[in-house]
């Protein structure tokens, strides 16, 4: 998985047995500055972009192959012992339902090259079938969250054991999965959706961009810089007025909307603000939109499990807990899957679903006409 945050590639080796999945190893390979810059440029129209996108896809396949080789070496595995690689690619455009009623979502990569380099079958192109069925093509992880965290959350010791479990992924963007609790399962009509999911808005993308601009660092480690600033309530309300936050699910977003040009436009009337105060406000924005969405999904206190890079931001986690004082806010590590492994494991699960000819999208999440088998297979 290489996500919207553009920090690099995360790979895992996953084995399934009678008790579910087990992550055997994890490896992270950062992007170099040139490839990261190219992916950022490809988020908007530019000269010769088809040529540049093809070469960027080749470069990404080579990075994926390096991650695969490292994982195989670590686990003393041969290519023949791995059933498939689930490879998402790098999203550079996400326009579901736009323009012609179908829209598109573009993930740059070269899965055929990855199959050649590794000698392992590759499953890719996970979003297009859901889009073809009238869906958003995103988020794709809620079905995985249900499969992996549903049973664990049901047995967790929480203040409200019958309430829903929510899984919040804080990557470049933020998305929320709602798994209904025992009370809902017992009292709701049989045809009620028991898993919901949607994008909340920006996760780390604006914070990371601001930190890179003013600190020359890829991210605000532990949220220390944000913790030194003061939230500007006027700017915060202006940011919260963005139309996306008022849309009802199903909904999804990306850098097409939430990127640095959008932020600079919002700051046009706040040029006197100290950079640390802007950082504090951006952190508060993510905490606000995610907690508000969580509360809209559950009127009672519940369990919020957090994954993605944002789960390592101590200040952001504290702000989430402050907005949800009666909830239990914790990392997915407490349920057996460290936050930086969740999305890569999700695409291993999606690949497995495809090879088993099983659906992996949810109509209640993407708004498609129904659940679909997702992904295209590139044999070894």
Buried (B, 14 or more C-beta within 10 A) or exposed (E): BBBBBBBBBBBBBBEEEEEEBEBEBBBBBEBEEEBBEBBBBBBEEEEEBEEBBEEBBBBBBEBBBBBBBBBBEEEEBEBEEBBBBBBBBBBBBBBBBEEEEBBBBBBBBBBBBBBBBBBBBBBBBBBBBBBEBBBBBBBBBBBBBBBBBBBBBBEBEBEBBBBBBBBBBBBBBBBBBBBBBEBBBEEEEEEEEBBBBBBBBBBBBBBBBBBBBBBEEBBBEBBEBBBBBEBBEEBBEBBBEBEBBEEEBBBBBBBBBBBBEBBEEBBEEBEEBEBBBBBBBBBBBBBBBBBBBBBEBBEBBBBBBBBBBBBBBEBBBBBBBEBBEEBBBBBBBEBBBBBBBBBBBBBBBBBBBBBEEEBBBBBBBBBBEEBBEBBEBBEB
